[in-house]
């Protein structure tokens, strides 16, 4: 059995562990809510993270195209950026997957060079996550500046199209 086969076989457990690792950076009360509330409209953070880490995992296992993974990564990063997290905290969750994969493969005694190709993809995703986070922060800053300038000038910040 290959590394990819083993990881795909353990996908559900890996994703559950990765999800828990990601949300562990939130305050305890938020973690309780995110893990217990299953309604995607009441718990958009949990839904966005869960759906998109699945897509990212599939990309790493070569079952999805990079554009799909980039979109999934951006969805999670947007959630983190809006919450005004430090960049290191907002993107560190990408690296959590390495440790989880290593742990799963050591159980099967399948730790081999094939894993380094997956790790290289994770490293690339981390760099992309940083770029996406910074773009989101720039967008948020631009909106805040525009809003402040509009307030000073007595202008409604949102046009009819934006409402």
GROMACS elastic network, one bead per residue, 0.5 to 0.9 nm:
[ bonds ]
;  ai    aj funct       b0    kb
    1     4     6  0.82387   500
    1     5     6  0.60912   500
    1     6     6  0.66200   500
    1   110     6  0.84447   500
    2     5     6  0.51099   500
    2     6     6  0.62417   500
    2     7     6  0.86157   500
    2   110     6  0.75198   500
    2   114     6  0.82716   500
    3     6     6  0.51895   500
    3     7     6  0.61583   500
    3     8     6  0.85713   500
    3   105     6  0.71969   500
    3   110     6  0.61961   500
    3   111     6  0.75756   500
    3   112     6  0.77709   500
    3   114     6  0.65970   500
    3   115     6  0.66900   500
    4     7     6  0.51020   500
    4     8     6  0.60255   500
    4     9     6  0.84545   500
    4    61     6  0.61485   500
    4    62     6  0.89573   500
    4   114     6  0.82067   500
    4   115     6  0.82729   500
    4   118     6  0.89802   500
    5     8     6  0.51584   500
    5     9     6  0.60870   500
    5    10     6  0.86829   500
    5    61     6  0.88173   500
    6     9     6  0.50387   500
    6    10     6  0.63191   500
    6    11     6  0.85069   500
    6   104     6  0.83444   500
    6   105     6  0.74008   500
    6   108     6  0.78901   500
    6   110     6  0.83037   500
    7    10     6  0.50691   500
    7    11     6  0.57965   500
    7    14     6  0.78569   500
    7    61     6  0.81552   500
    7   101     6  0.73735   500
    7   104     6  0.74535   500
    7   105     6  0.75606   500
    8    12     6  0.83141   500
    8    58     6  0.85992   500
    8    61     6  0.75848   500
    9    12     6  0.80149   500
   10    13     6  0.55964   500
   10    14     6  0.61223   500
   10    15     6  0.86600   500
   10   104     6  0.78052   500
   11    14     6  0.50689   500
   11    15     6  0.60078   500
   11    16     6  0.85107   500
   11    54     6  0.86420   500
   11    57     6  0.82015   500
   12    15     6  0.52525   500
   12    16     6  0.61829   500
   12    17     6  0.86731   500
   12    54     6  0.89941   500
   13    16     6  0.51143   500
   13    17     6  0.61889   500
   13    18     6  0.85533   500
   14    17     6  0.51984   500
   14    18     6  0.60664   500
   14    19     6  0.85165   500
   14    97     6  0.81843   500
   14   100     6  0.66589   500
   14   101     6  0.73037   500
   14   104     6  0.78368   500
   15    19     6  0.59282   500
   15    20     6  0.85162   500
   15    50     6  0.79162   500
   15    53     6  0.70945   500
   15    54     6  0.68322   500
   15    57     6  0.79838   500
   15    97     6  0.87963   500
   16    19     6  0.51137   500
   16    20     6  0.62566   500
   16    21     6  0.86426   500
   16    50     6  0.84809   500
   17    20     6  0.51585   500
   17    21     6  0.61830   500
   17    22     6  0.86686   500
   17    97     6  0.87577   500
   17   100     6  0.73056   500
   18    22     6  0.61392   500
   18    23     6  0.87211   500
   18    53     6  0.80992   500
   18    93     6  0.79851   500
   18    96     6  0.67279   500
   18    97     6  0.61682   500
   18   100     6  0.71274   500
   19    22     6  0.51431   500
   19    23     6  0.63077   500
   19    24     6  0.85469   500
   19    46     6  0.85619   500
   19    49     6  0.71536   500
   19    50     6  0.65328   500
   19    53     6  0.77168   500
   19    93     6  0.89592   500
   20    23     6  0.53554   500
   20    24     6  0.60308   500
   20    31     6  0.85777   500
   20    35     6  0.82103   500
   21    24     6  0.52033   500
   21    25     6  0.76067   500
   21    93     6  0.71424   500
   21    96     6  0.68542   500
   21    97     6  0.87829   500
   22    25     6  0.63331   500
   22    26     6  0.82992   500
   22    49     6  0.82947   500
   22    92     6  0.83888   500
   22    93     6  0.52723   500
   22    94     6  0.84589   500
   22    96     6  0.77001   500
   23    26     6  0.55154   500
   23    27     6  0.86572   500
   23    30     6  0.84012   500
   23    31     6  0.61149   500
   23    34     6  0.77816   500
   23    35     6  0.85789   500
   23    46     6  0.82679   500
   23    49     6  0.87563   500
   23    93     6  0.87613   500
   24    27     6  0.75975   500
   24    28     6  0.78696   500
   24    31     6  0.66761   500
   25    28     6  0.87640   500
   25    31     6  0.84742   500
   25    89     6  0.73198   500
   25    90     6  0.88552   500
   25    93     6  0.88927   500
   26    29     6  0.81725   500
   26    30     6  0.60811   500
   26    31     6  0.60611   500
   27    30     6  0.53386   500
   27    31     6  0.63050   500
   27    32     6  0.88835   500
   28    31     6  0.50672   500
   28    32     6  0.63562   500
   28    33     6  0.87751   500
   29    32     6  0.51829   500
   29    33     6  0.63720   500
   29    34     6  0.86797   500
   30    33     6  0.50722   500
   30    34     6  0.59797   500
   30    35     6  0.84978   500
   31    34     6  0.50907   500
   31    35     6  0.60336   500
   31    36     6  0.84102   500
   32    35     6  0.54056   500
   32    36     6  0.60582   500
   32    37     6  0.84131   500
   33    36     6  0.52404   500
   33    37     6  0.57308   500
   33    43     6  0.78488   500
   33    46     6  0.88945   500
   34    37     6  0.57620   500
   34    38     6  0.79765   500
   34    43     6  0.63466   500
   34    44     6  0.87389   500
   34    45     6  0.72000   500
   34    46     6  0.53010   500
   34    47     6  0.86297   500
   35    38     6  0.76576   500
   35    46     6  0.72598   500
   37    40     6  0.79954   500
   37    42     6  0.72139   500
   37    43     6  0.61595   500
   37    46     6  0.81971   500
   38    41     6  0.87785   500
   38    42     6  0.79081   500
   38    43     6  0.68734   500
   38    46     6  0.80603   500
   38    47     6  0.78606   500
   39    42     6  0.53949   500
   39    43     6  0.59496   500
   39    44     6  0.80796   500
   39    47     6  0.80475   500
   40    44     6  0.51338   500
   40    45     6  0.81560   500
   40    46     6  0.73733   500
   40    47     6  0.52650   500
   40    48     6  0.82240   500
   41    44     6  0.55489   500
   41    47     6  0.82964   500
   42    45     6  0.89249   500
   43    46     6  0.55807   500
   43    47     6  0.63429   500
   43    48     6  0.87438   500
   44    47     6  0.50007   500
   44    48     6  0.59238   500
   44    49     6  0.84652   500
   45    48     6  0.52825   500
   45    49     6  0.61997   500
   45    50     6  0.85576   500
   45    76     6  0.82790   500
   45    79     6  0.67864   500
   45    80     6  0.89887   500
   46    49     6  0.52877   500
   46    50     6  0.60040   500
   46    51     6  0.84966   500
   47    50     6  0.52375   500
   47    51     6  0.59969   500
   47    52     6  0.83412   500
   48    51     6  0.54863   500
   48    52     6  0.60179   500
   48    53     6  0.84607   500
   48    72     6  0.85946   500
   48    75     6  0.68607   500
   48    76     6  0.63035   500
   48    79     6  0.79972   500
   49    52     6  0.53925   500
   49    53     6  0.59946   500
   49    54     6  0.85798   500
   49    72     6  0.88028   500
   49    75     6  0.80791   500
   49    76     6  0.58088   500
   49    79     6  0.86292   500
   50    53     6  0.55961   500
   50    54     6  0.65296   500
   51    54     6  0.54931   500
   51    55     6  0.67819   500
   51    72     6  0.81406   500
   52    55     6  0.50081   500
   52    56     6  0.62090   500
   52    57     6  0.85198   500
   52    69     6  0.80365   500
   52    71     6  0.85371   500
   52    73     6  0.68103   500
   52    75     6  0.72999   500
   52    76     6  0.70030   500
   53    57     6  0.59570   500
   53    58     6  0.84958   500
   53    69     6  0.88673   500
   53    72     6  0.72880   500
   53    73     6  0.77981   500
   53    76     6  0.84228   500
   54    57     6  0.51503   500
   54    58     6  0.62885   500
   54    59     6  0.87506   500
   54    72     6  0.88306   500
   55    58     6  0.51076   500
   55    59     6  0.63133   500
   55    60     6  0.87950   500
   55    63     6  0.88241   500
   55    64     6  0.72536   500
   55    68     6  0.73687   500
   55    69     6  0.61074   500
   55    72     6  0.64652   500
   55    73     6  0.87348   500
   56    59     6  0.50382   500
   56    60     6  0.63450   500
   56    61     6  0.87373   500
   56    64     6  0.80258   500
   56    66     6  0.88052   500
   56    68     6  0.80468   500
   56    69     6  0.50242   500
   56    70     6  0.80816   500
   56    72     6  0.65717   500
   56    73     6  0.70593   500
   57    60     6  0.50955   500
   57    61     6  0.63421   500
   57    62     6  0.86535   500
   57    63     6  0.85793   500
   57    64     6  0.87575   500
   57    69     6  0.84486   500
   58    61     6  0.50264   500
   58    62     6  0.61853   500
   58    64     6  0.56333   500
   58    65     6  0.88930   500
   58    69     6  0.82677   500
   59    63     6  0.53073   500
   59    65     6  0.61979   500
   59    66     6  0.65491   500
   59    68     6  0.78394   500
   59    69     6  0.59822   500
   60    63     6  0.74122   500
   60    64     6  0.78711   500
   60    66     6  0.89992   500
   60    69     6  0.86680   500
   60   118     6  0.60397   500
   60   119     6  0.87438   500
   60   121     6  0.66374   500
   60   122     6  0.75421   500
   61    64     6  0.78673   500
   61   118     6  0.75629   500
   62    65     6  0.73982   500
   62    66     6  0.89501   500
   64    67     6  0.83599   500
   64    68     6  0.65344   500
   64    69     6  0.70589   500
   65    68     6  0.54834   500
   65    69     6  0.66450   500
   65    70     6  0.88693   500
   66    70     6  0.60123   500
   66    71     6  0.85775   500
   67    71     6  0.62184   500
   67    72     6  0.86391   500
   68    71     6  0.52029   500
   68    72     6  0.62948   500
   68    73     6  0.86365   500
   69    72     6  0.50036   500
   69    73     6  0.60047   500
   69    74     6  0.84712   500
   69   125     6  0.86806   500
   70    73     6  0.50283   500
   70    74     6  0.60556   500
   70    75     6  0.86353   500
   70   125     6  0.79790   500
   70   128     6  0.78862   500
   70   129     6  0.85628   500
   71    74     6  0.50705   500
   71    75     6  0.62871   500
   71    76     6  0.89438   500
   72    75     6  0.51809   500
   72    76     6  0.66549   500
   72    77     6  0.87650   500
   73    76     6  0.54110   500
   73    77     6  0.61931   500
   73    78     6  0.86679   500
   73   125     6  0.78897   500
   73   128     6  0.83559   500
   73   129     6  0.66801   500
   73   132     6  0.83558   500
   74    78     6  0.59986   500
   74    79     6  0.86723   500
   74   128     6  0.88729   500
   74   129     6  0.71612   500
   74   132     6  0.62528   500
   74   133     6  0.79586   500
   75    78     6  0.53016   500
   75    79     6  0.66460   500
   76    79     6  0.52370   500
   76    80     6  0.64834   500
   76    81     6  0.87367   500
   76    90     6  0.89888   500
   77    80     6  0.50213   500
   77    81     6  0.59755   500
   77    82     6  0.85742   500
   77    90     6  0.68460   500
   77    91     6  0.72241   500
   77   129     6  0.67606   500
   77   130     6  0.86399   500
   77   132     6  0.67667   500
   77   133     6  0.57615   500
   77   136     6  0.79326   500
   78    81     6  0.50176   500
   78    82     6  0.61095   500
   78    83     6  0.86111   500
   78   132     6  0.80297   500
   78   133     6  0.69995   500
   78   136     6  0.63509   500
   78   137     6  0.88727   500
   79    82     6  0.54920   500
   79    83     6  0.65538   500
   79    90     6  0.89066   500
   80    83     6  0.52793   500
   80    84     6  0.68223   500
   80    85     6  0.61781   500
   80    86     6  0.88765   500
   80    87     6  0.87397   500
   80    89     6  0.85364   500
   80    90     6  0.53707   500
   80    91     6  0.81763   500
   80   133     6  0.79945   500
   81    84     6  0.52915   500
   81    85     6  0.61949   500
   81    86     6  0.83708   500
   81    87     6  0.80548   500
   81    90     6  0.69687   500
   81   133     6  0.61294   500
   81   134     6  0.83175   500
   81   136     6  0.61513   500
   81   137     6  0.61990   500
   81   140     6  0.84071   500
   82    85     6  0.78261   500
   82   136     6  0.78724   500
   82   137     6  0.78660   500
   82   140     6  0.76091   500
   84    87     6  0.86852   500
   84    90     6  0.86838   500
   84   137     6  0.83155   500
   85    88     6  0.81367   500
   85    89     6  0.63047   500
   85    90     6  0.57567   500
   86    89     6  0.53585   500
   86    90     6  0.61015   500
   86    91     6  0.88132   500
   87    91     6  0.62215   500
   87    92     6  0.82258   500
   87   130     6  0.73012   500
   87   133     6  0.70451   500
   87   134     6  0.79355   500
   88    91     6  0.56423   500
   88    92     6  0.57015   500
   88   130     6  0.85710   500
   89    92     6  0.53502   500
   89    93     6  0.74692   500
   90    93     6  0.71682   500
   90   129     6  0.86971   500
   90   130     6  0.85678   500
   90   133     6  0.76491   500
   91    94     6  0.60423   500
   91    95     6  0.80929   500
   91   126     6  0.68163   500
   91   127     6  0.89978   500
   91   129     6  0.60873   500
   91   130     6  0.64888   500
   91   133     6  0.77393   500
   92    95     6  0.56031   500
   92    96     6  0.69651   500
   92   126     6  0.77555   500
   93    96     6  0.51122   500
   93    97     6  0.73666   500
   93   126     6  0.88218   500
   94    97     6  0.61162   500
   94    98     6  0.81141   500
   94   122     6  0.68757   500
   94   123     6  0.82311   500
   94   125     6  0.72162   500
   94   126     6  0.58938   500
   94   129     6  0.80513   500
   95    98     6  0.56152   500
   95    99     6  0.75176   500
   95   122     6  0.70117   500
   95   123     6  0.76428   500
   95   126     6  0.71931   500
   96    99     6  0.57046   500
   96   100     6  0.65705   500
   96   101     6  0.88854   500
   97   100     6  0.50227   500
   97   101     6  0.60315   500
   97   102     6  0.85135   500
   97   119     6  0.89758   500
   97   122     6  0.79899   500
   98   101     6  0.52271   500
   98   102     6  0.61608   500
   98   103     6  0.86209   500
   98   118     6  0.87259   500
   98   119     6  0.65990   500
   98   122     6  0.75805   500
   99   102     6  0.51266   500
   99   103     6  0.61659   500
   99   104     6  0.86884   500
  100   103     6  0.51958   500
  100   104     6  0.63167   500
  100   105     6  0.87438   500
  101   104     6  0.51280   500
  101   105     6  0.61543   500
  101   106     6  0.85691   500
  101   115     6  0.85235   500
  102   105     6  0.52049   500
  102   106     6  0.60605   500
  102   107     6  0.87238   500
  102   111     6  0.70733   500
  102   115     6  0.83133   500
  103   106     6  0.53112   500
  103   107     6  0.65982   500
  104   107     6  0.54587   500
  104   108     6  0.69766   500
  104   109     6  0.89285   500
  104   110     6  0.88134   500
  105   108     6  0.51541   500
  105   109     6  0.59822   500
  105   110     6  0.51225   500
  105   111     6  0.55439   500
  105   112     6  0.88689   500
  105   115     6  0.89168   500
  106   110     6  0.60893   500
  106   111     6  0.58608   500
  107   110     6  0.77629   500
  108   111     6  0.80524   500
  109   112     6  0.87357   500
  110   115     6  0.88131   500
  111   114     6  0.81085   500
  111   115     6  0.68209   500
  112   115     6  0.58349   500
  112   116     6  0.76282   500
  113   116     6  0.52770   500
  113   117     6  0.72236   500
  114   117     6  0.55764   500
  114   118     6  0.70819   500
  115   118     6  0.51837   500
  115   119     6  0.62227   500
  115   120     6  0.86698   500
  116   120     6  0.60154   500
  116   121     6  0.86049   500
  117   120     6  0.50917   500
  117   121     6  0.65220   500
  117   122     6  0.88213   500
  118   121     6  0.51429   500
  118   122     6  0.63637   500
  118   123     6  0.87732   500
  119   123     6  0.62113   500
  119   124     6  0.86418   500
  120   123     6  0.50553   500
  120   124     6  0.63093   500
  120   125     6  0.86702   500
  121   124     6  0.50037   500
  121   125     6  0.61774   500
  121   126     6  0.86264   500
  122   126     6  0.61965   500
  122   127     6  0.87915   500
  123   126     6  0.50288   500
  123   127     6  0.64728   500
  123   128     6  0.87070   500
  124   127     6  0.52366   500
  124   128     6  0.62563   500
  124   129     6  0.85495   500
  125   129     6  0.59076   500
  125   130     6  0.85808   500
  126   130     6  0.63073   500
  126   131     6  0.87926   500
  127   130     6  0.51734   500
  127   131     6  0.64886   500
  127   132     6  0.87549   500
  128   131     6  0.51028   500
  128   132     6  0.61521   500
  128   133     6  0.85299   500
  129   132     6  0.50640   500
  129   133     6  0.60038   500
  129   134     6  0.85673   500
  130   133     6  0.51026   500
  130   134     6  0.62113   500
  130   135     6  0.86440   500
  131   134     6  0.52476   500
  131   135     6  0.62654   500
  131   136     6  0.87304   500
  132   135     6  0.50918   500
  132   136     6  0.62194   500
  132   137     6  0.86501   500
  133   136     6  0.51014   500
  133   137     6  0.62079   500
  133   138     6  0.86370   500
  134   137     6  0.50227   500
  134   138     6  0.61584   500
  134   139     6  0.86050   500
  135   138     6  0.50543   500
  135   139     6  0.61897   500
  135   140     6  0.86486   500
  136   139     6  0.50376   500
  136   140     6  0.61685   500
  136   141     6  0.85521   500
  137   140     6  0.50689   500
  137   141     6  0.60699   500
  137   142     6  0.85152   500
  138   141     6  0.50581   500
  138   142     6  0.60606   500
  138   143     6  0.86196   500
  139   142     6  0.50856   500
  139   143     6  0.62476   500
  139   144     6  0.86865   500
  140   143     6  0.51638   500
  140   144     6  0.62448   500
  140   145     6  0.86961   500
  141   144     6  0.50932   500
  141   145     6  0.61744   500
  141   146     6  0.85437   500
  142   145     6  0.51924   500
  142   146     6  0.61100   500
  142   147     6  0.85536   500
  143   146     6  0.50776   500
  143   147     6  0.60704   500
  143   148     6  0.86323   500
  144   147     6  0.50437   500
  144   148     6  0.61670   500
  144   149     6  0.85906   500
  145   148     6  0.51304   500
  145   149     6  0.61193   500
  145   150     6  0.85133   500
  146   149     6  0.51991   500
  146   150     6  0.61226   500
  146   151     6  0.86480   500
  146   157     6  0.75106   500
  147   150     6  0.51181   500
  147   151     6  0.61940   500
  147   152     6  0.87313   500
  147   156     6  0.85503   500
  147   157     6  0.55471   500
  147   158     6  0.85279   500
  148   151     6  0.50983   500
  148   152     6  0.62841   500
  148   153     6  0.86738   500
  148   157     6  0.85301   500
  149   152     6  0.51984   500
  149   153     6  0.63098   500
  149   154     6  0.86271   500
  149   155     6  0.85318   500
  149   157     6  0.87139   500
  150   153     6  0.50732   500
  150   154     6  0.60022   500
  150   156     6  0.65631   500
  150   157     6  0.56197   500
  151   155     6  0.59266   500
  151   156     6  0.72400   500
  151   157     6  0.72022   500
  152   155     6  0.77229   500
  153   156     6  0.89968   500
  154   157     6  0.88548   500
  155   158     6  0.87332   500
  156   159     6  0.71254   500
  158   161     6  0.77707   500
  158   162     6  0.54934   500
  158   163     6  0.61485   500
  159   162     6  0.52338   500
  159   163     6  0.65176   500
  160   163     6  0.53935   500
